[in-house]
Amino acid sequence: MAVFKLRNILHITTFVMMLVVLYAIFLWVPTDKNLGISQRIFYIHVPLAWSGFLAFVLVLIGSVGYLWKRTPKWDHLAHASAEVGVLFTTLMLTTGVLWAKPVWGVWWTWDPRLTTSLILWLIYVAYLMLRAYSSDRYQAERSSAILGIFGFIDVPIVYLSIYWWRTVHPQPLVGPATSGGLDSSMYNVLMLSTLVFTLILVCLVLERISIFKSERSLEEIRWSLELSK
Amino acid sequence: MNAFLHNLITLIWKDIVAELRGKEIITSILSFAILTLVIFNLALRATPQMILTLSPGILWISFIFAGILGLTRIFVNEKENGNLEGLLLSPASREAIYLGKMFSTLIFMLIAQSIILPIFSILFNVSLFEPMLLLILILTTIGFSSIGTLFSAIAINTKSREIMLPMLFVPIVIPIIIGAVVSTGTIMEGGNWPDIRQWVQLILVFDILAFVFSTLTFEQILQE
């Protein structure tokens, strides 16, 4: 019962803060002088990138924990975080593309950060495909834990290789129009929004884990019914 | 250690004998790579000037896709005939089973590449017999086979292994693909060792990480 109440408090807090941050993003914070109205997507794009990356750190923790302890709760953590992480990264890439067109003049550029995000997304889409296509559950748990660890180790190497590749490859003439400091009210909204998106991540992962737990117990009940027949 | 080495050599020899009889892996890599080369040349309508800038990419794309085709085959025989259970019951350790598969895959890929390379030289009119290029080729193929063997063992247990293996393999090996393509291009344009040194280091770091990680985690996949 106590767990139920705690979770309710978390949900209500997240919901209220979400409303506050939406108000701040769309009505309160001043419009950027150089980038104009489109800059407001930045308060959603950056927190999505941060919480998506945090989700992949959770996949790593869950995967290491699973291979070490072999208890389902670690696997649930990794699997749930991968799902939410792919969702957030998809939204991050989408908002990035939307923002790049008016500001940079192109939908996409093969810049190290963009390219690494795309490859990161592909790795974790492969993770989810592996879970979906595996014929044996225990096999799927172990295989995806291995991918969850090596996928994460690989990211810095991917970033470095693309960074070097860009220096030998001609750059298109695009880039952020300004790279000055942020106004303090803008900074505060960004931080608040980051906090809210982190809370949404926590809520979604916790909910997904409890669904996995229910699925697991349902499966166990089915098995024991089969056996008792 | 002596027994380990003995088991390892036996396992590699077993794969070589099977390949000599079936000729499945090398033939599939070879035929697919040649098809890719022909299609690319026709589809790009390449002029001799374009060839110089495009050929590193074409060469590595054909190696990657042909390599994936070969990798999907390496555990098929073990799985289909129940040989995997036999392997697991044998006194060979799990590490030896992984290393055996990894080395035989490496050997098959290198044999296929050593046939593709002269064909590529002839079809595209470029000279590729540079010792530095051979070094890049061998190092990158070590990376491919060490992580590819692990992923092939993972993919063999899934329902659609033909798509699962490339989905797992390609995003992960992107750093060494970039390294191989850029250094091949640099060498073909007359670059020297200092121009490609950082890429060789990057490929080497990836190889070591992939090799150690796969050796340590392979036994997890073989557990029933």
Interface residues (C-beta under 8 A of the other chain):
Chain A: L67 I119 L122 I123 V125 A126 M129 L130 Y133 S134 S135 D136 Y138 Q139 R142 S143 A145 I146 L147 I149 F150 G151 I153 D154 I157 V158 L160 S161 I162 W164 W165 V168
Chain B: I147 L150 I154 N157 T158 K159 S160 I163 M164 M167 L168 V170 P171 I172 I174 P175 I176 I178 G179 V182 Q198 W199 L202 V205 F206 L209 A210 F213 T217 Q220 I221 Q223
